[in-house]
């Protein structure tokens, strides 16, 4: 138990240290262009899905924060927000969820200890028995999707999905990095999925991918 407490304490210290230093957020990105490729510089306005138009204050606040982070990422690739006469409509969605992890020990132990009288021994373990049942702390999975459509025709010109899974739960720092990664190859996406790394410091994003 003392060793377990020491390990947990060390992990907590390392985690707090990571939040105060530079981190690298690696995201898996898949991007696509439509029959008509996007151009840059260009203007856009946000176009919310029905599920994003809820009157619930929490939903509204979350969407406004997401669009603020997306606005910065879009500006980095030459897109300017303009509600008056936009060239494109931008739909931004995100999902953050916890990911359960496997037990910290071996997934299966072939033998289990037993006690008879004053003696200890081993016997074949029941299916699924693990010598260490302590679960590792859950991680967070961040997913974002960006879709750009022509404002006139509604045709999709660009679509990108980006996903990061890691130990950090500070959404206000991680989501902007995942959004930045989603636009890393705009307006000419790579022919296949790629891994994009974005640095996040104590003050937020540090570099452009």
Rosetta blueprint (number, residue, H / E / L):
1 X L
2 X H
3 X H
4 X H
5 X H
6 X H
7 X H
8 X H
9 X H
10 X H
11 X H
12 X H
13 X H
14 X H
15 X H
16 X H
17 X H
18 X H
19 X H
20 X L
21 X L
22 X L
23 X E
24 X E
25 X E
26 X E
27 X E
28 X E
29 X E
30 X E
31 X E
32 X E
33 X E
34 X L
35 X L
36 X L
37 X L
38 X L
39 X L
40 X L
41 X L
42 X E
43 X E
44 X E
45 X E
46 X E
47 X L
48 X L
49 X L
50 X H
51 X H
52 X H
53 X L
54 X L
55 X L
56 X L
57 X H
58 X H
59 X H
60 X H
61 X H
62 X H
63 X H
64 X H
65 X H
66 X H
67 X H
68 X H
69 X H
70 X H
71 X H
72 X H
73 X H
74 X H
75 X H
76 X H
77 X L
78 X L
79 X E
80 X E
81 X E
82 X L
83 X L
84 X L
85 X L
86 X L
87 X L
88 X E
89 X E
90 X E
91 X E
92 X E
93 X E
94 X E
95 X E
96 X E
97 X E
98 X E
99 X E
100 X L
101 X L
102 X L
103 X E
104 X L
105 X L
106 X L
107 X L
108 X L
109 X L
110 X L
111 X E
112 X E
113 X E
114 X E
115 X E
116 X E
117 X L
118 X L
119 X E
120 X E
121 X E
122 X E
123 X E
124 X E
125 X L
126 X L
127 X L
128 X L
129 X L
130 X L
131 X L
132 X L
133 X L
134 X L
135 X E
136 X L
137 X L
138 X L
139 X E
140 X E
141 X E
142 X E
143 X E
144 X E
145 X E
146 X E
147 X E
148 X E
149 X E
150 X E
151 X L
152 X L
153 X L
154 X L
155 X L
156 X E
157 X E
158 X E
159 X E
160 X E
161 X E
162 X E
163 X E
164 X E
165 X E
166 X E
167 X L
168 X L
169 X L
170 X L
171 X H
172 X H
173 X H
174 X H
175 X H
176 X H
177 X H
178 X H
179 X H
180 X H
181 X H
182 X H
183 X L
184 X L
185 X L
186 X L
187 X L
188 X L
189 X L
190 X L
191 X L
192 X L
193 X L
194 X E
195 X E
196 X E
197 X E
198 X E
199 X E
200 X E
201 X E
202 X L
203 X L
204 X E
205 X E
206 X L
207 X L
208 X L
209 X L
